[in-house]
Amino acid sequence: MKSDRLLSILLLLQTRGTVPAPELAERLEVSVRTIYRDVDALSAAGVPVYAERGRHGGITLLPGYRTDVTGLTADESRALFVLAAQGAHAALGLDAAIGSALRKVMAALPAPHRPAAELTSRRILVDSSRWTRGPGSGLPLDHLGTLQDAVFADLRVRVNYVHSGSESGRDYTLDPYGLVSKAGVWYLVADRDGEPKLFRADRVRSASLTDEAVRRRPGVELAEVWEALKQWVERRTGGIDVTARVRRDRYGRFLRLHGGAVTEIVEEDGADRGDGAEREAGEGRRGGDAEGTGEWVTVRLVVEERRAARVLLAFSDAVEVLSPPEIREELARAAAAVSALYEGPH
């Protein structure tokens, strides 16, 4: 459309100063005559653009002319600087390119929007890689907005937080460095009593801003704290490795609910079913079911504790844990308790 083409011409001229008309025509896939008509239209609209004749001539803007042709709002400018993890770009050899591109975008932003965009790049990170031992899938993010307000307002925040394996929450006053999205799970990175900690946003039961300025350690930035905490999480030995098979017709839903905990897809035809006594017990129980027919997908996942594996019972007979034995026993006890509850008199 003509309006898009006029905007493209103006952007190119702001970037390069002078561009030959044939080059503009080739880049915008129009004729040179159309380019000259577009230049006339820009000039009529008050843009100081003109054509210079000669070997080194072209279409040019009056020196020093700048305008906010991006039309970016403050929120849009901030959104551009929510950066993906370096690993995502490194895999394509684009680490240097993303940094260069963002510097150029920063230079082109309207001056009033630049501080907010720069602050966003320091307060928000997106890390798309999975944990070595992945956490669960997450609960509703009821208080993520309040945590974000604390991050950008540089205020301390009071939270009621439920730790893994606990049913009751604990109250903390935190000094936030920023928010991180790790494989789709949001975390608040904050100091608690001067020590760096990681708080899953979906475990925050309540959050409220204080009127106290944040008390970060001098010279410490989000990226530095996040890297240290990430390494600590990946080194710790907590969690239980579980091998399970999932019926293929329920596999999509399984991934939506528990994809964050999956560490490996073992085999997609159900042939890998554990070993030793586990395999013998499985064969005696399943008989001639879907073995080898492609109806099962075998995966490995991590659960934080034994009782946490009970969430897999929501899939009934569409998910079977193959190992370890203690998780099979835990699910068998839970299933027996439910069966006894419903078999008894009502």
Residue pairs with C-beta under 8 A, 6 or more apart in sequence:
2 38
2 41
5 28
5 30
5 38
6 38
6 41
6 42
7 69
8 27
8 28
9 24
9 28
9 35
9 38
9 39
9 42
9 49
9 59
10 42
10 47
10 49
10 61
10 67
10 69
11 69
12 19
12 24
12 27
13 19
13 49
13 59
13 60
13 61
14 61
14 65
14 66
14 67
14 69
14 108
17 60
17 61
17 63
18 52
18 57
18 58
18 59
18 60
19 58
19 59
19 60
20 57
20 58
20 59
21 32
21 35
21 36
21 51
21 58
21 59
22 32
23 58
24 35
24 59
25 31
25 32
25 34
25 35
28 35
35 59
36 51
39 49
39 50
39 51
39 59
42 49
43 49
43 50
47 61
47 65
47 67
48 61
48 62
48 65
49 59
49 60
49 61
49 62
50 59
50 60
50 62
51 57
51 58
51 59
51 60
52 58
52 59
52 60
68 110
70 108
70 109
70 110
72 80
72 109
72 110
72 113
73 113
74 112
74 113
74 116
77 109
77 110
77 113
77 114
77 116
77 117
78 113
78 116
78 117
78 120
79 120
80 102
80 105
80 117
81 102
81 106
81 117
81 118
81 120
81 121
81 124
82 120
82 121
82 124
82 126
83 98
83 102
83 121
83 124
83 125
83 126
84 98
84 126
84 128
85 125
85 126
85 127
85 128
85 129
86 95
87 127
87 128
87 129
88 128
88 129
89 95
89 97
89 98
102 121
106 114
106 117
106 118
109 117
119 152
120 152
122 178
122 221
122 222
122 223
123 151
123 152
123 177
123 178
123 179
123 222
124 151
124 178
124 179
124 180
125 178
125 179
125 180
125 181
125 222
125 223
125 226
126 180
126 181
127 180
127 181
127 182
127 183
127 226
127 230
128 183
129 182
129 183
130 183
130 260
130 263
131 182
131 183
131 233
131 234
132 234
132 263
133 234
133 238
133 239
133 241
133 263
133 302
134 183
134 260
134 261
134 262
134 263
134 301
134 302
135 185
135 200
135 260
135 261
135 302
135 304
136 258
136 260
136 261
136 303
136 304
136 308
137 185
137 256
137 257
137 258
137 259
137 260
137 261
138 184
138 185
138 186
138 200
138 202
138 260
139 202
139 203
140 202
141 186
141 201
141 202
142 204
143 159
143 201
143 204
143 205
143 206
143 207
144 179
144 186
144 201
146 157
146 207
146 208
146 209
147 157
147 159
147 176
147 179
147 188
147 201
147 204
147 207
148 179
149 155
149 209
150 156
150 157
150 174
150 176
150 207
150 209
150 214
151 176
151 177
151 178
151 179
151 188
153 209
154 213
154 214
155 209
155 210
155 211
155 212
155 213
155 214
156 173
156 174
156 175
156 176
156 209
156 210
156 212
156 213
156 214
156 215
157 173
157 174
157 176
157 190
157 207
157 208
157 209
157 210
158 171
158 172
158 173
158 174
158 207
158 208
158 209
158 210
159 171
159 172
159 174
159 188
159 199
159 204
159 205
159 206
159 207
160 169
160 170
160 171
160 204
160 205
160 206
160 207
161 169
161 170
161 171
161 172
161 199
161 203
161 204
161 205
162 168
162 169
162 170
162 203
162 205
163 170
163 203
164 203
164 304
164 305
165 304
165 305
165 308
169 205
169 206
172 192
173 192
173 210
174 188
174 190
174 191
174 192
174 197
174 199
175 190
175 191
175 192
175 214
175 215
175 216
176 188
176 189
176 190
176 214
177 189
177 190
177 191
177 196
177 216
177 220
177 221
177 222
177 225
177 226
178 189
178 222
178 226
179 186
179 187
179 188
179 189
179 201
180 186
180 187
180 189
180 222
180 226
181 187
182 230
183 260
184 259
184 260
185 200
185 201
185 202
185 260
186 200
186 201
186 202
187 198
187 199
187 200
187 201
188 198
188 199
188 201
188 204
189 196
189 197
189 198
189 199
189 222
189 225
189 226
189 229
190 196
190 197
190 199
191 197
191 215
191 216
191 217
194 217
196 225
196 228
196 229
197 229
198 229
198 233
238 304
239 302
239 303
239 304
240 302
240 303
240 304
240 305
240 306
240 309
240 324
240 326
240 327
241 263
241 300
241 301
241 302
241 324
242 300
242 301
242 302
242 303
242 309
242 321
242 323
242 324
242 327
243 266
243 272
243 274
243 298
243 299
243 300
243 321
243 322
243 323
244 298
244 299
244 300
244 301
244 312
244 319
244 320
244 321
244 322
245 270
245 273
245 296
245 297
245 298
245 299
245 319
245 320
245 322
246 254
246 296
246 297
246 298
246 299
246 315
246 318
246 319
247 290
247 295
247 296
247 297
247 318
247 319
248 294
248 295
248 296
248 297
249 295
249 318
250 315
250 318
250 319
251 297
254 315
254 318
254 319
255 262
258 301
258 311
258 312
261 301
261 302
261 303
262 299
262 300
262 301
263 300
263 301
263 302
264 299
264 300
265 297
265 298
265 299
266 272
266 298
266 299
266 300
267 297
267 298
268 294
268 297
268 298
269 292
269 293
269 294
269 296
270 290
270 291
270 292
270 293
270 294
270 295
270 296
270 297
270 298
271 291
271 292
271 298
272 298
273 279
273 282
273 291
273 298
273 322
274 282
274 322
274 323
277 325
278 322
278 323
278 325
278 328
282 320
282 322
289 295
290 296
298 322
303 309
303 327
306 326
306 327
306 330
307 330
309 321
309 327
309 330
309 331
310 330
310 331
310 334
312 319
312 321
312 331
313 331
313 334
313 335
313 338
321 327
321 328
321 331
322 328
